[in-house]
Protein backbone atom coordinates (compact mmCIF):
# COMPACT_ATOMS: atom_id res chain seq x y z
CA UNK A 1 0.00 0.00 0.00
CA UNK A 2 1.33 3.45 -0.86
CA UNK A 3 0.38 6.43 1.32
CA UNK A 4 1.23 10.12 1.53
CA UNK A 5 1.81 11.63 4.94
CA UNK A 6 0.70 15.14 5.91
CA UNK A 7 4.25 16.47 5.48
CA UNK A 8 4.58 14.97 1.97
CA UNK A 9 6.51 11.81 2.69
CA UNK A 10 5.54 8.81 0.60
CA UNK A 11 5.50 5.57 2.54
CA UNK A 12 4.85 2.03 1.42
CA UNK A 13 3.63 -0.98 3.36
CA UNK A 14 3.49 -4.55 2.24
CA UNK A 15 0.08 -5.96 3.07
CA UNK A 16 -0.55 -9.66 2.62
CA UNK A 17 -3.40 -11.95 3.41
CA UNK A 18 -1.12 -14.59 4.83
CA UNK A 19 -0.48 -16.49 1.56
CA UNK A 20 2.87 -17.66 0.36
CA UNK A 21 4.06 -16.74 -3.12
CA UNK A 22 3.14 -20.18 -4.46
CA UNK A 23 -0.36 -19.94 -2.99
CA UNK A 24 -0.80 -16.43 -4.38
CA UNK A 25 0.28 -17.62 -7.86
CA UNK A 26 -2.18 -20.53 -7.75
CA UNK A 27 -4.92 -18.25 -6.52
CA UNK A 28 -4.25 -15.75 -9.32
CA UNK A 29 -4.21 -18.53 -11.94
CA UNK A 30 -7.46 -20.01 -10.62
CA UNK A 31 -9.02 -16.57 -10.58
CA UNK A 32 -7.97 -16.01 -14.20
CA UNK A 33 -9.30 -19.43 -15.25
CA UNK A 34 -12.58 -18.75 -13.47
CA UNK A 35 -12.90 -15.36 -15.17
CA UNK A 36 -12.20 -16.81 -18.66
CA UNK A 37 -14.49 -19.76 -17.98
CA UNK A 38 -17.27 -17.35 -17.02
CA UNK A 39 -16.73 -15.27 -20.16
CA UNK A 40 -16.66 -18.31 -22.47
CA UNK A 41 -19.70 -19.82 -20.74
CA UNK A 42 -21.64 -16.58 -21.11
CA UNK A 43 -20.77 -16.29 -24.79
CA UNK A 44 -21.80 -19.89 -25.43
CA UNK A 45 -25.04 -19.42 -23.48
CA UNK A 46 -26.03 -16.30 -25.42
CA UNK A 47 -24.73 -17.78 -28.68
CA UNK A 48 -26.93 -20.82 -28.12
CA UNK A 49 -29.99 -18.58 -28.07
CA UNK A 50 -28.81 -16.87 -31.27
CA UNK A 51 -28.34 -20.21 -33.01
CA UNK A 52 -31.71 -21.45 -31.77
CA UNK A 53 -33.40 -18.29 -33.03
CA UNK A 54 -31.72 -18.60 -36.43
CA UNK A 55 -32.72 -22.26 -36.82
CA UNK A 56 -36.31 -21.60 -35.77
CA UNK A 57 -36.56 -18.73 -38.26
CA UNK A 58 -35.24 -20.95 -41.08
CA UNK A 59 -37.76 -23.67 -40.19
CA UNK A 60 -40.55 -21.09 -40.03
CA UNK A 61 -39.65 -19.74 -43.50
CA UNK A 62 -39.37 -23.27 -44.92
CA UNK A 63 -42.82 -24.22 -43.60
CA UNK A 64 -44.30 -20.95 -44.88
CA UNK A 65 -42.96 -21.73 -48.35
CA UNK A 66 -44.37 -25.24 -48.02
CA UNK A 67 -47.85 -23.90 -47.23
CA UNK A 68 -47.65 -21.39 -50.10
CA UNK A 69 -46.60 -24.11 -52.55
CA UNK A 70 -49.42 -26.32 -51.28
CA UNK A 71 -52.03 -23.61 -51.78
CA UNK A 72 -50.62 -22.90 -55.24
CA UNK A 73 -51.19 -26.51 -56.30
CA UNK A 74 -54.13 -27.66 -54.19
CA UNK A 75 -56.23 -24.49 -54.23
CA UNK A 76 -55.04 -22.56 -57.26
CA UNK A 77 -56.69 -19.18 -57.86
CA UNK A 78 -58.23 -19.22 -54.40
CA UNK A 79 -58.12 -16.56 -51.73
CA UNK A 80 -55.17 -18.25 -49.98
CA UNK A 81 -53.05 -18.79 -53.10
CA UNK A 82 -50.01 -16.51 -52.73
CA UNK A 83 -51.16 -14.96 -49.44
CA UNK A 84 -47.92 -15.03 -47.48
CA UNK A 85 -49.42 -13.35 -44.43
CA UNK A 86 -52.05 -16.07 -44.09
CA UNK A 87 -49.42 -18.79 -44.60
CA UNK A 88 -47.16 -17.26 -41.93
CA UNK A 89 -50.13 -17.06 -39.55
CA UNK A 90 -50.99 -20.72 -40.11
CA UNK A 91 -47.41 -21.81 -39.49
CA UNK A 92 -47.28 -19.67 -36.34
CA UNK A 93 -50.65 -20.97 -35.14
CA UNK A 94 -49.56 -24.60 -35.53
CA UNK A 95 -46.07 -24.08 -34.10
CA UNK A 96 -45.10 -27.37 -32.49
CA UNK A 97 -48.14 -29.09 -34.06
CA UNK A 98 -47.15 -29.08 -37.70
CA UNK A 99 -48.33 -32.66 -38.23
CA UNK A 100 -51.83 -31.51 -37.33
CA UNK A 101 -51.57 -28.65 -39.87
CA UNK A 102 -50.47 -30.97 -42.67
CA UNK A 103 -53.22 -33.50 -41.82
CA UNK A 104 -55.91 -30.79 -41.77
CA UNK A 105 -54.79 -29.35 -45.09
CA UNK A 106 -54.81 -32.83 -46.65
CA UNK A 107 -58.27 -33.52 -45.26
CA UNK A 108 -59.64 -30.16 -46.46
CA UNK A 109 -58.28 -30.20 -50.01
CA UNK A 110 -57.70 -33.93 -50.59
CA UNK A 111 -54.16 -33.38 -51.90
CA UNK A 112 -51.12 -34.68 -50.01
CA UNK A 113 -48.85 -32.00 -48.58
CA UNK A 114 -45.38 -32.04 -50.10
CA UNK A 115 -42.32 -29.90 -49.60
CA UNK A 116 -41.91 -26.88 -51.89
CA UNK A 117 -39.13 -28.53 -53.92
CA UNK A 118 -41.23 -31.66 -54.48
CA UNK A 119 -43.94 -29.64 -56.22
CA UNK A 120 -41.37 -28.22 -58.63
CA UNK A 121 -40.25 -31.74 -59.60
CA UNK A 122 -43.84 -32.73 -60.32
CA UNK A 123 -44.33 -29.73 -62.62
CA UNK A 124 -41.16 -30.55 -64.55
CA UNK A 125 -42.23 -34.20 -64.91
CA UNK A 126 -45.60 -33.09 -66.30
CA UNK A 127 -44.02 -30.79 -68.88
CA UNK A 128 -41.67 -33.58 -70.01
CA UNK A 129 -44.63 -35.91 -70.56
CA UNK A 130 -46.33 -33.28 -72.73
CA UNK A 131 -43.19 -32.86 -74.84
CA UNK A 132 -42.85 -36.60 -75.29
CA UNK A 133 -46.51 -36.98 -76.27
CA UNK A 134 -46.20 -34.24 -78.90
CA UNK A 135 -43.12 -35.80 -80.48
CA UNK A 136 -43.90 -38.55 -83.00
CA UNK A 137 -41.13 -41.10 -82.68
CA UNK A 138 -42.54 -43.66 -85.11
CA UNK A 139 -42.87 -41.35 -88.07
CA UNK A 140 -46.35 -42.75 -88.84
CA UNK A 141 -47.87 -39.30 -88.88
CA UNK A 142 -45.67 -38.29 -91.82
CA UNK A 143 -46.76 -41.28 -93.89
CA UNK A 144 -50.42 -40.40 -93.36
CA UNK A 145 -49.75 -36.88 -94.59
CA UNK A 146 -47.92 -38.17 -97.69
CA UNK A 147 -50.77 -40.60 -98.50
CA UNK A 148 -53.28 -37.78 -98.11
CA UNK A 149 -51.36 -35.65 -100.62
CA UNK A 150 -51.20 -38.46 -103.16
CA UNK A 151 -54.95 -38.92 -103.17
Residue pairs with C-beta under 8 A, 6 or more apart in sequence:
1 12
1 13
1 14
1 15
2 10
2 11
2 12
3 10
3 11
3 12
3 13
4 10
4 11
5 11
19 27
60 88
60 91
60 92
62 116
63 91
63 98
64 84
64 87
64 88
64 91
65 116
66 113
66 114
66 115
66 116
67 87
67 90
67 91
67 101
67 105
68 82
68 84
68 87
68 116
69 114
69 115
69 116
69 119
70 105
70 109
70 111
70 113
70 114
70 119
71 78
71 80
71 81
71 82
71 83
71 87
72 81
72 82
72 119
73 111
73 119
73 122
74 105
74 109
74 110
74 111
75 81
75 109
80 86
80 87
90 101
91 98
91 101
93 101
94 100
94 101
102 113
105 113
106 112
106 113
114 122
136 142
